[in-house]
Amino acid sequence: MTEKTAARLESLRKRKAQLENRIADAERQAKVAARKLDARRKIVVGGAVLAAIADSPGLAEMVKTVLAQRVTRALDRAAVADLLDAPPPKPGPG
């Protein structure tokens, strides 16, 4: 292999590495943006549902049922205890 060819290959490999890094950065940024959008959507939907249950006993019952079935962690259940009509659990030792 000639020096010129070797130098060209090295230059192309460096460019490839740079592009791979840029691609990885762009993918990370896309994941961060997707997580932020997901969190924002949850906040908006949650706020809308909380506002609506004040005016709709039927919706309030439906939300209560969904929360009772889907929220299983004690810490999370404590956060929605008022919506479950249950007193928050007492903190354990530690």
N, C-alpha and C positions, 0 to 999 in steps of 0.2 A: 504494500500500500504506500502510496506516495505521501509526502508531508502535506501537500495541499489537500489530498483526500482525507487524511487523518484529521487535519484542522477543521475541515468542513463537517466531518462526522461529529467531532467534539462540539462544534458550534451548534449543530442541530440537536444534539443530546441536551445541551444546556437550555436551548429554546424549549425543547420538549418538557424538561423539568419545570421551567418557569410556567409554561402553559398548564401543566398538571397542578401546580400550586395555585394558579389563578382559578382553575376549575374547582378545586377543593374549597377555596375561599368562597367562591360564588355559591357552592352547594351548602356550605355552613350558613351563609347569610340567608339563603332561601329557607333553610330549616328554622332559623331564628324567627324570620318573618312569619312563617306558618304557625309557629307556636304562639307568637304574639297575637296573630289574628284569631287563633282558636281561643285563647284566653279572653280576648275582647268580645268575641261572639258569646261565650259563656256568661260574661258579665251582663251584656245587653239582654240576652234571653232571660237570664235569672232575674234581672231588674224588672223586665216586662211581666214575667209570671208573678213575681211578688206583688207588683202593683195590681195586677188583674185579680189575684185571689182575694183581695180586700173587697171587691165588688161581686164576686161570684162564689157562693158557697159550694156549688158543684165542682168548680175548678179547684177550690181549696181542698175538697175531699180527694179529688183525683191526685193532686200533688202530694197530699199526705200519704196516700196509698203507694205512690211511686217511691217516695222517700223511705217509707217503711220497708219496702222490698229491696231497694237498691243501695241504700246507705248503710253499710255494715260496720265500718270502723267506729269505735267508741268516740274518738275525737271528733269525727265528722258528725256523728249522731248528736253529740253535745252541741255542735254548732247549729243544728236545725231542730233542736228539741222543742222550741216554741211552735214550730210548724207541725211537729208530731204530737202535740198536746201531751208531751211527756216531760217530767222534770229532767234536767240534765243529770247524767250520772255523776256520782261523787268521785272526786279524784282519788286514785289509789295511792298507796305508799310509794315514795320515791320521787 
